[in-house]
């Protein structure tokens, strides 16, 4: 006997997105999460301009904006040599996002709102239930084992969706979870009040030993996410707050901006990153969001990929549920995986190229010399990370020559944050 047609594990943007779409189409959906919402979540908390399209379709965009979420005009990246790559979402390239600005909002606000949307569309939501494993019948997943306030149990469904994040229990129990050897990075995330000179652009400050993202997150708070090599995990676990403060104090261009800042939330560690699923489905189960793939937080892909992945998956789940045979159901899930790779494949290439560039100071410094002199190229790159400029616009020898081979570096002025 099944508890539901579809069981969604995880109530973040990915799980809420797919649950919203399925329940709105009349599918019997049960969503479970081990947390009680609202709950904090370590994240850079950036939503690209195109993420607003999906939030609008879910009926949540105006509510999110009304919470005081910050609007972002673009992104600025400071290289170790001090040069700044400044890209805007509204630019001369002619591409336009759903909104002209991105958003920055605390995850405990965002996640509670999108989960409410899933609940409002008809999904049953159970909080405080931890999924501990998968229930199988033959070679197919038919449910999950759980642990909650009432003890251990099982939940069964015709289809299970793993939307349970970077350390997905569903992906690991399936045996499809993989970890890349490079880059192995971990992050420290917190919020400060009274950070100096925070403007309408998200900021990425790349140093030789890591990078830090800084952005207004609304209501007088600033998100700060420091990402460093995983080999420094022992140092970090000693005193996370002191490690982060010392890192910021050691940067002459950042220290004055944090001189009067006060930390508003605990420093939380997350990572290592660079994980992916060998495939995002198996008989009776599909993966979405960070459970399926998460490379590195630098380009801010996580929330958009989660929302868009959930939107895509819902259509294939409906086809799988309507299938006349198990083979046809599996074919529908395989087609979801193929569409997902087609949808995100170009971005994965861009992410990995950027990851290689920021890992090598000579490369990021060279790129910054070119892009600080060619704002048209910088705008294209920021548009790609904003999910409204197609990745092919920057995946070309011509673009790379413009970035690394165009030599007007000496006369370029340094931009200020």
C-alpha positions as CSV (number, residue, x, y, z in Angstrom):
1,X,0.0,0.0,0.0
2,X,1.4,3.4,-1.0
3,X,1.3,6.5,1.2
4,X,1.2,8.7,-1.9
5,X,1.8,8.7,-5.6
6,X,5.0,10.8,-5.2
7,X,7.1,11.2,-2.1
8,X,9.5,14.2,-2.2
9,X,12.4,14.1,0.2
10,X,13.5,17.6,1.0
11,X,11.6,20.9,1.4
12,X,14.1,23.4,-0.1
13,X,13.7,25.1,-3.5
14,X,14.1,21.9,-5.5
15,X,11.7,19.8,-3.5
16,X,9.1,22.6,-3.2
17,X,9.4,23.4,-6.9
18,X,8.6,19.9,-8.0
19,X,6.0,19.4,-5.3
20,X,4.2,22.6,-6.3
21,X,4.1,21.7,-10.0
22,X,2.9,18.1,-9.4
23,X,0.3,18.8,-6.7
24,X,-1.0,21.7,-8.9
25,X,-1.5,19.1,-11.7
26,X,-3.5,16.8,-9.4
27,X,-0.8,14.4,-8.4
28,X,-1.0,13.1,-4.8
29,X,2.3,14.4,-3.3
30,X,3.8,14.0,0.1
31,X,6.8,16.1,1.0
32,X,9.0,15.3,4.0
33,X,11.9,17.2,5.6
34,X,13.9,16.5,8.7
35,X,13.9,20.3,9.6
36,X,11.1,22.4,11.0
37,X,10.6,25.6,8.9
38,X,11.6,28.3,8.9
39,X,15.1,27.1,9.4
40,X,18.5,28.6,8.6
41,X,20.5,27.2,5.7
42,X,24.2,28.0,4.9
43,X,24.1,29.5,1.4
44,X,25.3,32.5,-0.5
45,X,21.6,33.4,-0.9
46,X,21.7,34.6,-4.5
47,X,18.9,34.3,-6.9
48,X,19.6,35.0,-10.6
49,X,17.2,37.2,-12.6
50,X,15.8,34.2,-14.3
51,X,15.0,32.5,-11.0
52,X,12.3,35.2,-10.6
53,X,10.4,33.6,-13.5
54,X,9.9,30.4,-11.6
55,X,9.1,32.1,-8.3
56,X,6.6,34.2,-10.2
57,X,5.0,31.1,-11.7
58,X,4.8,29.7,-8.1
59,X,3.0,32.8,-7.0
60,X,5.8,33.6,-4.5
61,X,7.9,36.4,-6.1
62,X,5.9,39.3,-4.7
63,X,5.8,37.8,-1.3
64,X,9.6,37.3,-1.3
65,X,10.2,40.8,-2.5
66,X,7.9,42.2,0.2
67,X,10.1,40.6,2.9
68,X,12.8,43.2,2.1
69,X,14.9,41.0,-0.2
70,X,17.7,43.0,-1.8
71,X,17.7,43.7,-5.5
72,X,21.1,43.1,-7.3
73,X,22.1,45.0,-10.4
74,X,25.0,42.7,-11.2
75,X,28.2,41.2,-9.9
76,X,31.7,42.5,-9.3
77,X,34.6,40.1,-9.0
78,X,37.9,41.4,-7.6
79,X,41.0,39.5,-8.6
80,X,44.1,39.1,-6.4
81,X,45.9,41.8,-8.5
82,X,43.2,44.3,-7.4
83,X,41.5,44.6,-10.8
84,X,37.7,44.3,-10.8
85,X,35.4,42.6,-13.3
86,X,32.2,44.5,-13.2
87,X,29.2,43.0,-15.0
88,X,25.6,44.3,-15.1
89,X,22.4,42.3,-15.8
90,X,21.0,45.1,-18.0
91,X,23.7,45.6,-20.7
92,X,24.2,46.3,-24.4
93,X,24.3,42.7,-25.4
94,X,20.6,42.7,-25.9
95,X,19.7,39.7,-23.7
96,X,17.2,40.3,-21.0
97,X,16.2,38.3,-18.0
98,X,12.7,37.8,-16.6
99,X,13.6,40.6,-14.2
100,X,16.3,43.2,-14.7
101,X,17.8,42.4,-11.3
102,X,18.7,39.5,-9.2
103,X,17.6,39.0,-5.7
104,X,19.4,38.2,-2.4
105,X,17.2,36.9,0.4
106,X,17.9,34.8,3.5
107,X,17.3,31.1,2.9
108,X,15.1,30.7,6.0
109,X,12.8,33.3,4.4
110,X,12.9,31.9,0.9
111,X,12.5,28.3,1.8
112,X,9.6,28.8,4.1
113,X,7.8,30.8,1.4
114,X,8.3,28.2,-1.4
115,X,7.4,25.4,0.9
116,X,4.1,27.2,1.7
117,X,3.5,27.4,-2.0
118,X,3.9,23.7,-2.3
119,X,1.5,23.2,0.6
120,X,-0.9,25.7,-0.9
121,X,-0.9,23.8,-4.2
122,X,-2.1,20.6,-2.5
123,X,1.1,18.8,-1.4
124,X,1.0,17.3,2.1
125,X,4.0,18.5,4.0
126,X,5.5,16.7,7.1
127,X,8.3,18.4,9.0
128,X,10.7,16.8,11.5
129,X,11.0,13.5,9.7
130,X,14.5,12.2,8.7
131,X,14.9,9.8,5.8
132,X,17.4,7.1,6.7
133,X,17.3,4.8,3.7
134,X,15.4,3.4,0.8
135,X,12.8,0.7,0.6
136,X,13.2,-1.5,-2.5
137,X,11.2,-4.2,-4.2
138,X,13.2,-6.1,-6.8
139,X,15.3,-3.5,-8.6
140,X,12.9,-0.6,-8.0
141,X,12.6,1.9,-5.2
142,X,9.2,1.8,-3.6
143,X,9.6,4.1,-0.6
144,X,11.9,5.3,2.2
145,X,12.7,4.4,5.8
146,X,12.2,7.2,8.3
147,X,12.9,8.4,11.8
148,X,10.7,10.9,13.5
149,X,9.2,11.9,16.8
150,X,7.1,8.7,16.8
151,X,10.1,6.5,16.0
152,X,11.2,4.5,13.0
153,X,8.8,3.9,10.1
154,X,8.4,3.6,6.4
155,X,6.7,5.8,3.7
156,X,5.8,4.2,0.4
157,X,5.1,5.8,-2.9
158,X,4.9,5.0,-6.6
159,X,7.9,7.4,-7.1
160,X,10.4,8.9,-4.8
161,X,12.2,12.2,-5.5
162,X,15.5,12.9,-3.8
163,X,15.7,16.7,-3.3
164,X,17.7,16.4,-0.1
165,X,20.7,18.5,-0.9
166,X,24.4,18.2,-1.1
167,X,24.7,15.2,1.2
168,X,21.7,13.5,-0.3
169,X,20.7,10.3,1.6
170,X,18.7,9.2,-1.4
171,X,21.7,9.6,-3.8
172,X,24.1,7.8,-1.5
173,X,21.7,4.9,-0.8
174,X,21.2,4.5,-4.5
175,X,25.0,4.3,-5.0
176,X,25.1,7.0,-7.7
177,X,26.7,9.7,-5.6
178,X,30.1,10.7,-6.7
179,X,32.7,13.2,-5.4
180,X,35.1,15.0,-7.7
181,X,38.7,15.2,-6.5
182,X,38.9,18.8,-7.6
183,X,38.1,21.4,-6.4
184,X,37.7,20.3,-2.8
185,X,36.4,23.4,-1.0
186,X,34.4,24.2,2.1
187,X,32.5,27.3,3.1
188,X,31.9,29.4,6.2
189,X,28.6,31.4,6.0
190,X,27.2,34.0,8.2
191,X,25.4,37.4,8.3
192,X,26.8,40.7,9.5
193,X,25.1,44.0,10.3
194,X,26.9,47.4,9.5
195,X,29.3,46.2,6.8
196,X,30.6,49.3,5.0
197,X,30.1,50.2,1.4
198,X,27.7,47.4,0.5
199,X,26.1,48.4,-2.8
200,X,23.6,47.1,-5.3
201,X,26.1,44.5,-6.8
202,X,27.0,41.1,-5.4
203,X,30.7,40.9,-4.8
204,X,33.3,38.1,-5.1
205,X,36.8,38.7,-3.8
206,X,39.2,36.2,-5.0
207,X,42.5,35.7,-3.1
208,X,45.3,33.2,-3.5
209,X,43.9,31.1,-0.6
210,X,40.2,31.2,-1.3
211,X,37.4,33.7,-2.1
212,X,34.6,35.4,-0.2
213,X,31.2,36.4,-1.5
214,X,29.5,39.5,0.0
215,X,26.0,40.7,-0.8
216,X,23.2,42.8,0.7
217,X,20.5,40.3,1.8
218,X,17.9,42.9,2.9
219,X,16.8,44.3,6.3
220,X,20.3,45.7,7.1
221,X,22.1,42.4,6.9
222,X,24.9,41.3,4.6
223,X,25.6,37.7,3.7
224,X,29.3,36.7,3.9
225,X,30.4,33.3,2.5
226,X,34.1,32.4,2.7
227,X,35.2,29.5,0.6
228,X,38.6,27.9,1.2
229,X,40.4,24.6,0.3
230,X,39.0,21.6,2.2
231,X,42.5,20.9,3.5
232,X,42.0,23.8,6.0
233,X,39.1,22.1,7.6
234,X,40.9,21.3,10.9
235,X,41.8,25.0,11.3
236,X,38.2,26.0,10.7
237,X,36.7,23.6,13.1
238,X,38.9,24.9,15.9
239,X,37.0,28.3,16.0
240,X,35.0,29.1,12.9
241,X,34.2,32.7,13.9
242,X,37.8,33.5,14.7
243,X,39.0,31.9,11.4
244,X,36.6,34.0,9.4
245,X,37.3,37.2,11.2
246,X,41.1,36.7,10.9
247,X,40.7,36.0,7.2
248,X,38.8,39.3,6.6
249,X,41.1,41.3,8.8
250,X,44.1,40.1,6.8
251,X,42.7,41.7,3.6
252,X,43.5,45.4,3.5
253,X,40.7,46.2,1.1
254,X,38.1,44.3,3.3
255,X,39.2,45.0,6.8
256,X,38.0,48.6,7.0
257,X,34.6,47.6,5.8
258,X,34.2,45.2,8.6
259,X,35.7,47.4,11.3
260,X,32.3,48.3,12.8
261,X,30.4,45.2,11.6
262,X,28.7,42.9,14.1
263,X,27.9,39.3,13.4
264,X,24.2,38.7,13.4
265,X,24.0,34.9,12.9
266,X,26.3,32.0,13.9
267,X,29.1,31.0,11.5
268,X,28.1,27.8,9.8
269,X,30.3,25.4,7.8
270,X,29.2,23.6,4.7
271,X,30.9,21.4,2.1
272,X,33.0,19.9,0.7
273,X,31.4,20.6,-2.7
274,X,32.1,19.2,-6.2
275,X,29.6,16.3,-5.9
276,X,27.4,14.8,-8.6
277,X,25.2,11.8,-9.3
278,X,26.4,9.4,-12.0
279,X,22.8,9.5,-13.2
280,X,19.8,11.4,-11.8
281,X,17.4,8.5,-11.8
282,X,16.9,4.8,-11.1
283,X,13.8,2.7,-11.2
284,X,11.2,4.3,-9.0
285,X,13.3,7.3,-8.0
286,X,14.7,10.6,-9.4
287,X,17.2,13.2,-8.1
288,X,16.9,17.0,-8.4
289,X,18.8,20.1,-7.2
290,X,22.0,19.7,-5.2
291,X,21.2,16.0,-4.7
292,X,21.9,15.6,-8.5
293,X,24.8,18.0,-9.0
294,X,26.6,20.8,-7.2
295,X,30.1,21.9,-8.4
296,X,31.1,25.1,-6.6
297,X,29.3,28.1,-5.1
298,X,31.3,30.7,-7.0
299,X,28.7,31.2,-9.8
300,X,25.7,31.1,-7.5
301,X,23.9,28.3,-9.5
302,X,22.4,26.4,-6.7
303,X,19.0,28.0,-6.1
304,X,18.1,28.6,-9.8
305,X,19.2,25.0,-10.7
306,X,17.1,23.7,-7.9
307,X,14.0,25.6,-9.0
308,X,14.5,24.9,-12.7
309,X,15.3,21.3,-12.1
310,X,12.1,20.8,-10.1
311,X,10.1,22.5,-12.9
312,X,11.6,20.2,-15.5
313,X,11.3,17.0,-13.4
314,X,7.6,17.5,-12.8
315,X,6.6,17.0,-16.4
316,X,8.6,13.7,-16.7
317,X,7.2,12.4,-13.4
318,X,3.7,12.9,-14.7
319,X,4.6,11.0,-17.8
320,X,6.2,8.2,-15.7
321,X,3.1,7.9,-13.5
322,X,0.9,7.7,-16.6
323,X,3.1,5.0,-18.3
324,X,1.5,1.7,-19.2
325,X,4.6,-0.3,-18.3
326,X,7.6,-0.1,-16.0
327,X,9.8,0.2,-19.0
328,X,7.9,3.3,-20.2
329,X,8.1,4.8,-16.7
330,X,11.9,4.3,-16.7
331,X,12.2,5.7,-20.1
332,X,10.4,8.9,-18.9
333,X,12.9,9.3,-16.0
334,X,15.8,8.7,-18.4
335,X,14.5,11.4,-20.7
336,X,14.4,13.8,-17.7
337,X,18.0,13.1,-17.0
338,X,18.8,13.7,-20.7
339,X,16.9,17.0,-20.7
340,X,18.6,18.0,-17.5
341,X,22.0,17.5,-19.0
342,X,21.0,19.4,-22.2
343,X,19.6,22.2,-20.1
344,X,22.6,22.6,-17.7
345,X,25.4,21.2,-19.8
346,X,26.6,24.5,-21.1
347,X,26.6,26.0,-17.6
348,X,28.5,23.1,-16.3
349,X,31.3,23.8,-18.8
350,X,31.3,27.5,-17.8
351,X,31.4,26.6,-14.1
352,X,34.4,24.3,-14.5
353,X,36.3,26.8,-16.6
354,X,35.7,29.5,-14.0
355,X,36.7,27.1,-11.3
356,X,40.0,26.4,-13.0
357,X,40.6,30.1,-13.5
358,X,39.9,31.2,-9.9
359,X,42.1,28.4,-8.6
360,X,45.2,29.8,-10.3
361,X,46.1,33.4,-9.5
362,X,47.9,34.0,-12.8
363,X,44.8,33.0,-14.7
364,X,42.3,35.1,-12.7
365,X,44.7,38.0,-12.8
366,X,45.0,37.7,-16.6
367,X,41.3,37.4,-17.0
368,X,40.6,40.4,-14.8
369,X,43.0,42.5,-16.9
370,X,41.0,41.6,-20.0
371,X,37.5,41.8,-18.5
372,X,38.1,45.0,-16.6
373,X,38.9,46.6,-20.0
374,X,36.1,45.0,-21.9
375,X,32.9,45.6,-20.0
376,X,30.9,44.1,-22.9
377,X,32.6,40.7,-22.3
378,X,32.1,41.1,-18.5
379,X,28.4,41.7,-19.0
380,X,28.1,38.6,-21.2
381,X,29.7,36.5,-18.5
382,X,27.6,37.9,-15.7
383,X,24.5,37.3,-17.9
384,X,25.4,33.7,-18.3
385,X,25.7,33.3,-14.5
386,X,22.4,35.1,-14.3
387,X,20.9,32.3,-16.5
388,X,19.5,34.5,-19.2
389,X,22.5,34.7,-21.6
390,X,23.1,31.3,-23.3
391,X,26.4,29.7,-22.3
392,X,27.5,29.5,-26.0
393,X,28.0,33.3,-25.8
394,X,31.1,32.7,-23.7
395,X,32.1,29.1,-24.8
396,X,34.1,30.1,-27.9
397,X,37.7,30.7,-28.9
398,X,36.7,34.3,-29.9
399,X,35.4,35.1,-26.4
400,X,38.4,33.5,-24.7
401,X,40.8,35.4,-27.0
402,X,38.9,38.6,-26.0
403,X,39.4,37.8,-22.3
404,X,43.0,36.5,-22.3
405,X,44.5,37.8,-25.5
406,X,43.1,41.3,-25.8
407,X,45.7,43.6,-24.5
408,X,44.5,47.0,-23.3
409,X,45.3,46.2,-19.7
410,X,47.6,49.1,-18.8
411,X,45.2,51.9,-19.4
412,X,42.2,50.2,-17.7
413,X,41.0,52.0,-14.6
414,X,40.4,50.0,-11.4
415,X,36.8,50.1,-10.4
416,X,35.8,50.6,-6.8
417,X,33.1,48.7,-5.0
